[in-house]
């Protein structure tokens, strides 16, 4: 009797284990390919990425995605060291690294304009008032650094001689520095810029209203990875494109993702941020703009002679998005 019971219990356990192995959830989990994605800021600029993660769109294409918050040049260093598979970031950092020989290539772009706000203390009324003032950026070489230098050139000023640029770090630290009068101006992304305005600071300029076309938010991969893991790279792009469409069409999901990643629980600020990015900034089709890459390269060349006379085509791979276009995926995704 005891032997029969042991055999019965063993059979039940074996059957249970088999059911677990054959269950849809276990099977799906086992099949997912793990990828790591770096991003540099809690800015709403990266909303397509945040939504792709929150809406389970990576899983839709067989991927298990881990998002890593990496600031400044650290993001390219970590990517070059092969600790992450993809980067979604401003184009200057990966382009600078590529100019120096790093195996990084741009494959898509969500925003082709500067979307930073130049937030200033109330006493500053015009660009000329910035002469001699201290201006906060996140890090030297970062997108806010590039943006303010372009603006100063447009205004006939020199950012290194006519002002003092200092590294502040996070966008939230920029608001603290402005409020504490440690800086007179800051290059700030949304939704943090709205928080600064609520605290009495004012917007001198929305950089998206300038004529500059710029590869602001770029998707980056190494050439070696794109070649060896082309299928994974295409699946990543499919999830990213779907994340873009979902962000643009699903306000509730967009705001939910912003609440989690942008560091704000203020319903009014989240709503304003979503409406601004969905209505004005984020492109429906994240195909890369060569002109936007050229603008970034020109800015790099001002400080790095190695970037002079280099062409945008050297630092991009358009074939991946072209493959999605030819397959009909893009037509369905952006409808």
C-alpha positions in Angstrom: 0.0 0.0 0.0 2.8 2.4 0.9 4.6 1.7 -2.4 1.4 2.3 -4.4 1.0 5.7 -2.5 4.6 6.7 -3.2 4.2 5.9 -6.9 0.9 7.9 -7.0 2.6 10.9 -5.3 5.5 10.7 -7.6 3.2 10.6 -10.6 1.3 13.6 -9.3 4.5 15.6 -8.8 5.8 14.7 -12.2 2.6 15.7 -13.8 2.5 19.0 -12.0 6.1 19.8 -13.1 5.2 18.9 -16.7 2.1 21.2 -16.5 4.3 24.1 -15.3 6.8 23.5 -18.1 4.1 23.4 -20.7 2.1 26.4 -19.3 1.9 29.4 -21.7 3.5 31.8 -19.2 6.5 29.5 -18.4 7.0 28.8 -22.1 6.8 32.4 -23.0 9.2 33.4 -20.2 11.7 30.8 -21.3 11.6 32.0 -24.9 12.1 35.7 -24.2 15.5 37.1 -25.2 17.0 39.4 -22.6 18.2 42.9 -23.7 19.5 45.9 -21.8 18.7 49.4 -22.8 20.3 52.6 -21.6 18.7 56.0 -21.4 20.2 59.2 -19.9 17.3 61.2 -18.4 13.8 60.9 -17.0 12.8 63.3 -19.7 9.5 62.8 -21.6 11.7 62.7 -24.7 12.1 59.0 -24.1 8.3 58.4 -23.8 8.2 55.8 -26.7 10.8 53.7 -24.8 8.9 54.1 -21.5 5.6 53.1 -23.1 7.1 50.1 -24.9 8.3 48.9 -21.5 5.1 49.6 -19.5 2.7 48.3 -22.2 4.6 45.0 -22.6 5.5 45.7 -26.2 9.0 44.2 -25.9 7.4 40.9 -24.8 5.1 41.1 -27.8 8.3 40.6 -29.9 9.9 38.0 -27.7 12.1 40.3 -25.7 12.6 40.9 -22.0 13.9 44.5 -21.7 15.7 46.0 -18.8 16.0 49.8 -18.8 19.1 51.3 -17.2 19.3 55.0 -16.3 22.9 56.1 -17.2 23.9 59.8 -17.2 26.3 61.8 -19.4 29.2 60.1 -21.1 28.7 57.1 -18.9 26.0 55.8 -21.2 28.3 55.5 -24.2 31.2 54.1 -22.1 28.9 51.4 -20.8 27.6 50.7 -24.3 31.1 50.5 -25.8 32.0 48.1 -23.0 29.1 45.9 -24.2 27.2 46.1 -20.9 24.1 47.2 -22.7 22.7 46.3 -26.1 20.8 49.5 -27.1 20.9 53.1 -26.2 18.2 55.7 -26.6 19.8 59.1 -26.1 20.7 62.4 -27.6 22.8 62.0 -30.7 26.0 64.0 -29.7 27.4 61.6 -27.1 27.3 58.5 -29.4 28.5 60.5 -32.4 31.4 61.9 -30.4 32.4 58.4 -29.4 32.0 57.2 -33.0 34.2 60.0 -34.3 36.8 58.8 -31.9 36.5 55.3 -33.2 33.8 53.7 -31.1 31.7 51.1 -32.9 28.4 52.9 -32.4 25.8 53.7 -35.1 22.5 55.6 -35.1 19.5 53.6 -36.4 16.4 55.6 -35.6 15.3 59.0 -34.2 12.1 60.0 -32.4 12.6 63.8 -32.2 14.3 66.0 -34.8 14.3 69.2 -33.0 15.5 70.6 -29.7 12.8 70.3 -27.1 14.6 71.9 -24.2 13.4 75.1 -22.5 15.7 77.8 -21.5 14.4 78.6 -18.0 15.7 81.7 -16.4 15.3 83.8 -13.2 12.6 86.5 -13.6 15.1 89.4 -14.0 16.4 88.0 -17.4 14.2 89.5 -20.1 16.2 88.8 -23.3 19.1 86.7 -24.7 21.5 89.7 -24.2 20.8 89.6 -20.5 22.6 86.2 -20.3 26.0 87.8 -20.9 28.1 87.2 -17.9 25.6 84.9 -16.3 25.9 81.3 -15.0 24.0 78.7 -17.0 23.3 75.2 -15.8 23.6 72.1 -18.1 23.5 68.5 -17.2 27.0 67.5 -18.3 29.6 68.8 -20.8 29.1 67.1 -24.1 25.5 66.4 -23.3 22.5 67.5 -25.4 21.7 70.5 -23.2 25.4 71.6 -23.6 25.1 71.3 -27.4 21.8 73.1 -27.5 22.9 76.2 -25.5 26.0 76.5 -27.6 24.0 76.5 -30.8 21.7 79.2 -29.4 24.6 81.4 -28.3 26.0 81.2 -31.8 22.6 82.1 -33.3 22.5 85.1 -31.0 26.1 86.2 -32.0 27.5 85.2 -28.6 30.1 82.7 -27.5 29.0 80.3 -24.8 32.6 79.9 -23.4 33.4 83.6 -23.3 30.1 85.4 -22.8 28.7 83.1 -20.1 29.7 80.5 -17.5 28.4 77.0 -18.2 28.4 74.7 -15.2 27.6 71.0 -14.8 24.6 70.6 -12.5 23.7 67.0 -13.1 20.1 65.9 -13.0 17.2 68.1 -14.3 15.7 68.2 -10.8 19.0 69.5 -9.5 18.7 72.3 -12.1 15.5 73.5 -10.5 17.1 73.5 -7.0 20.1 75.5 -8.4 17.8 78.1 -10.0 15.7 78.4 -6.9 18.8 78.8 -4.7 20.2 81.4 -7.1 23.3 79.4 -7.8 22.6 79.7 -11.6 20.6 82.3 -13.5 19.5 80.1 -16.3 19.2 76.4 -17.0 18.6 74.2 -20.1 15.8 72.0 -18.8 13.6 69.3 -20.3 9.9 68.6 -19.6 8.2 67.9 -17.2 10.9 69.5 -15.0 10.6 72.8 -16.8 7.0 73.0 -15.7 8.0 72.5 -12.1 10.5 75.3 -12.4 7.8 77.6 -13.8 5.5 76.7 -10.9 8.3 77.9 -8.5 8.5 81.3 -10.1 11.1 80.8 -12.8 10.2 81.8 -16.4 10.6 80.4 -19.9 12.8 82.5 -22.1 12.6 80.2 -25.1 11.2 76.8 -26.3 14.1 75.6 -28.4 11.7 73.5 -30.6 10.5 76.9 -32.1 14.0 77.5 -33.6 14.9 76.5 -37.1 17.4 73.9 -36.0 16.8 70.3 -37.3 18.6 68.0 -34.9 18.7 64.3 -34.2 17.6 64.9 -30.6 16.6 61.4 -29.5 18.5 58.7 -31.3 18.4 54.9 -31.1 21.9 53.6 -31.0 23.5 50.1 -31.4 27.0 48.8 -32.2 27.5 47.8 -35.8 28.8 44.4 -34.5 25.6 43.8 -32.6 23.3 44.9 -35.4 25.2 42.5 -37.7 25.3 39.5 -35.4 21.9 40.1 -33.9 19.9 41.6 -36.7 16.7 39.8 -35.9 16.8 41.0 -32.3 17.6 44.5 -33.5 14.6 44.5 -35.8 12.4 43.2 -33.0 13.6 45.9 -30.7 12.7 48.5 -33.4 9.3 47.0 -33.9 8.6 47.3 -30.1 10.0 50.9 -30.2 7.8 51.8 -33.2 4.8 50.3 -31.5 5.7 52.2 -28.3 5.7 55.4 -30.3 2.3 54.7 -31.8 0.9 53.7 -28.4 2.2 56.9 -26.8 0.7 59.1 -29.5 -2.7 57.4 -29.4 -3.2 56.3 -25.8 -3.2 59.3 -23.5 -3.8 57.3 -20.4 -0.9 54.9 -21.0 1.4 57.8 -22.0 0.7 59.6 -18.7 1.1 56.4 -16.8 4.5 55.9 -18.2 5.5 59.5 -17.6 4.3 59.2 -14.0 6.6 56.3 -13.4 9.7 57.4 -15.3 9.6 61.2 -15.3 9.5 61.6 -11.5 6.4 63.7 -11.1 3.0 62.9 -9.5 1.5 66.3 -10.4 -1.5 65.5 -12.6 -1.5 68.9 -14.2 2.2 68.8 -15.1 1.9 65.2 -16.5 -1.1 66.2 -18.6 0.7 69.3 -20.0 3.8 67.2 -20.7 1.9 64.5 -22.5 0.0 66.9 -24.7 3.1 68.8 -25.6 5.2 65.8 -26.6 2.3 63.9 -28.3 1.1 67.0 -30.1 4.3 68.7 -31.0 7.6 66.8 -30.5 7.5 63.0 -31.0 7.5 61.9 -34.7 4.9 59.3 -35.8 7.6 57.6 -37.8 11.0 57.4 -36.0 13.1 57.1 -39.2 16.4 58.8 -38.9 16.9 62.3 -40.4 20.3 62.6 -42.1 20.1 66.4 -41.9 19.5 66.2 -38.1 22.7 64.0 -37.8 24.6 66.6 -39.9 23.7 69.4 -37.5 25.0 67.3 -34.6 28.2 66.5 -36.4 28.8 70.2 -37.2 28.5 71.1 -33.6 30.9 68.4 -32.6 33.4 69.6 -35.3 33.5 73.0 -33.6 35.3 71.4 -30.7 36.8 68.2 -32.2 38.8 68.5 -35.4 38.3 64.7 -36.0 34.7 65.5 -36.8 35.5 68.0 -39.6 34.5 66.8 -43.1 32.8 63.7 -41.8 29.5 62.7 -43.4 26.3 61.7 -41.6 26.2 58.5 -43.7 29.3 57.2 -41.9 27.5 57.1 -38.6 24.1 55.7 -39.4 22.5 52.4 -40.5 19.3 53.1 -42.4 18.9 49.6 -43.6 17.0 48.4 -40.5 14.2 50.9 -40.7 14.1 50.5 -44.5 13.6 46.7 -44.0 10.6 47.4 -41.7 9.3 49.8 -44.3 9.6 47.3 -47.1 8.0 44.6 -45.1 4.9 46.7 -44.6 5.3 46.9 -40.9 5.7 50.6 -40.8 2.5 51.2 -42.8 0.5 49.2 -40.3 2.3 50.7 -37.2 1.9 54.4 -38.0 -1.7 54.2 -39.2 
